[in-house]
Amino acid sequence: MTKQLRIDFRALAFGAFASLALPGLAVAEDLQDVRLRLAWIAGGVDAPVFMAAEKGYFADAGLDVEIVDGNGSTGTIQAIGSGDFDIGIAGMGALAQAQQAAGASDIISVAGLLQKDPTSIISLEGSGIAEPKDLEGKRLGTDAGNLEDGMIRAFAEANGVDFDKIEVIIINGGADRVALLKGDVDFINGWANPDGDKVAAQRPIEEPMLFADYGVNLIGSSVIVKKDWLAENGDAVKGFLVALQKAKADVAADPEAARDIFMEHRPDADPEGILQEIKVMQKYEHTAASEGKPYGWVAPSDVELTISLLEKYSGMKPGLTPDDIYSDAYLPVLTQ
């Protein structure tokens, strides 16, 4: 009897010690399952998410996060709206359009991850395109979606370019870069990084003209959630954003380590391409209005600009306010 009691006491003592010394083991089964859908197939821009998972920052926040690739902001917005996923990454501009066109008013953004739009004018070196006015008389290669979203027209109007003097050649299926390299078009509009980088790897290019530097900026990737889920899981969202901020600091401090962690989760990716994206996309995380603020914080003026541009150039009906599509109430006030 004495021996049996001693064994039970030791087991009890060990269990108590383990719960104090190894809290992760004790509470692992209590972690809240969260399904996260990315905007696209995972890339370097998503490195903080994988860093947060690998470093245990999500677990520290009481979360067990499943990371699933996406196929575009629209698909992610739909997946959040249907309740198939709890948290998503999608363009804030796309969310605004979905709210007005598809009744997605039950979804809101709680952090902006890419706030300076990488969309740009990309042309080959020697094209003679050094400023917006140089686009007149030139051939634009673009897919239908880029033309329909109205931002290339917004760029033209904001900079005194007569769009009617540009020859538009519709090239779908991502072949616009090929057309540019072959000389079939004079310029394309795509992301300075990585689209411009891919062209530059083949032939020298002029410095891309960022729309955001010329008065036309749509807030890009943001963290989105369904409002009713947010109301019941506010602490989970706050914990998710705390973890993301911690992870972002780690990514900035050691991009190579971030790349290695990313490759563990997505081994089929190109490691050099991922590293380049991790490094270069950092310059799109803030606008002039949000510079110096914590990762994810969005300036109301930038939200207002996004809405006004969409209303003026993309045919979005008026009526949205910044509070309809963005809330900073769940974002922790941490330094970068």
URRA-V677681 format. One record per residue. PSI is psi as a letter, one per 30 degrees, with the letter a starting at -180 (999 if undefined). Layout:
BEGIN
psi->PSI
psi->PSI
END
This chain:
BEGIN
psi->e
psi->e
psi->e
psi->e
psi->e
psi->e
psi->e
psi->e
psi->e
psi->e
psi->e
psi->e
psi->e
psi->e
psi->e
psi->e
psi->e
psi->e
psi->f
psi->e
psi->f
psi->i
psi->f
psi->e
psi->e
psi->e
psi->g
psi->e
psi->f
psi->f
psi->k
psi->k
psi->k
psi->k
psi->k
psi->k
psi->k
psi->l
psi->e
psi->a
psi->k
psi->k
psi->a
psi->f
psi->f
psi->g
psi->e
psi->e
psi->e
psi->e
psi->e
psi->e
psi->e
psi->e
psi->f
psi->g
psi->e
psi->e
psi->e
psi->f
psi->g
psi->g
psi->k
psi->j
psi->k
psi->k
psi->k
psi->k
psi->l
psi->a
psi->h
psi->l
psi->e
psi->e
psi->e
psi->e
psi->e
psi->e
psi->e
psi->e
psi->e
psi->f
psi->g
psi->f
psi->l
psi->e
psi->k
psi->l
psi->k
psi->l
psi->k
psi->e
psi->e
psi->e
psi->e
psi->e
psi->e
psi->e
psi->e
psi->e
psi->e
psi->g
psi->h
psi->h
psi->f
psi->g
psi->k
psi->l
psi->k
psi->g
psi->k
psi->k
psi->e
psi->j
psi->f
psi->j
psi->k
psi->f
psi->k
psi->l
psi->k
psi->k
psi->l
psi->l
psi->k
psi->g
psi->f
psi->g
psi->j
psi->f
psi->l
psi->e
psi->f
psi->f
psi->f
psi->k
psi->g
psi->l
psi->k
psi->k
psi->k
psi->l
psi->l
psi->e
psi->e
psi->e
psi->e
psi->f
psi->f
psi->f
psi->f
psi->e
psi->e
psi->e
psi->e
psi->e
psi->e
psi->f
psi->g
psi->g
psi->k
psi->j
psi->f
psi->f
psi->g
psi->k
psi->j
psi->k
psi->j
psi->k
psi->j
psi->l
psi->g
psi->g
psi->g
psi->e
psi->e
psi->e
psi->e
psi->e
psi->e
psi->f
psi->g
psi->f
psi->l
psi->f
psi->l
psi->l
psi->j
psi->a
psi->k
psi->e
psi->k
psi->f
psi->e
psi->e
psi->e
psi->e
psi->e
psi->f
psi->f
psi->e
psi->l
psi->k
psi->l
psi->l
psi->k
psi->k
psi->j
psi->k
psi->e
psi->f
psi->f
psi->h
psi->g
psi->j
psi->k
psi->k
psi->k
psi->b
psi->k
psi->l
psi->k
psi->l
psi->l
psi->k
psi->e
psi->e
psi->e
psi->e
psi->e
psi->f
psi->h
psi->e
psi->e
psi->e
psi->e
psi->e
psi->e
psi->e
psi->e
psi->e
psi->e
psi->e
psi->e
psi->e
psi->e
psi->e
psi->e
psi->e
psi->e
psi->e
psi->e
psi->i
psi->e
psi->e
psi->e
psi->e
psi->e
psi->e
psi->e
psi->e
psi->f
psi->e
psi->f
psi->i
psi->f
psi->f
psi->l
psi->j
psi->e
psi->e
psi->e
psi->e
psi->e
psi->e
psi->e
psi->e
psi->e
psi->e
psi->f
psi->f
psi->f
psi->g
psi->f
psi->l
psi->l
psi->e
psi->f
psi->g
psi->k
psi->f
psi->l
psi->l
psi->k
psi->f
psi->k
psi->k
psi->k
psi->e
psi->e
psi->e
psi->e
psi->e
psi->e
psi->e
psi->e
psi->e
psi->e
psi->e
psi->e
psi->e
psi->f
psi->g
psi->g
psi->k
psi->k
psi->l
psi->f
psi->k
psi->l
psi->e
psi->f
psi->f
psi->f
psi->k
psi->k
psi->g
psi->f
psi->g
psi->k
psi->k
psi->i
psi->l
psi->l
psi->999
END
